[in-house]
């Protein structure tokens, strides 16, 4: 999908509310987030109010500024359409061809759950052999390498080589970024904690 393509509001009808919620959890003003995402704050205000839809490129910049990913924002915007007075199901099955898909760092991710959840598991695939920018967010994160090998850069906490079947867990606030160790494709399960409004990591 082109970076200039606009997000279809039918696929993620509550995207703006999700962006606003995360922005507030991070303690950012609309102007601060707009500056970090290199967007005008009037445009970002329209996105948060559902009056405008961001392009894929703009959504990527918003996600990066929030310490999130495109796929997480799109999935959260889609799943929050369940009425608040309706309890979440105790069991939810997501089939292999289901789940919201989108950008995750330098790769692609697919959300493996729906609805209001405490943990956000994702199937992440990539083949980038160079590190991108660091991510840093309040949520704890776990990853398990299913295929290939990766380099995991945790900033001041070290650089690690992980092979198939290796895993890593790091606390919220830890800088992190990932790339392929050998230029070959890799696949991981990444599980992020989902913070509730007012919660701290």
Secondary structure, DSSP 8 states (H G I E B T S, - for coil): --TT-B--TTTSTTHHHHHHHHHHHTT--HHHHHHHTTS-HHHHHHHHTTSS--BHHHHHHHHHHTT--HHHHHHHHHHTTS-TTS---S-----TT-S-EEEETTEEEEE---SS-SEEEEEEEE---S----B--SS-EEEEEEES-EEEE-GGG-EEEE-TT-EEEE-TT--BEEEESSSS-EEEEEEEE---TT---
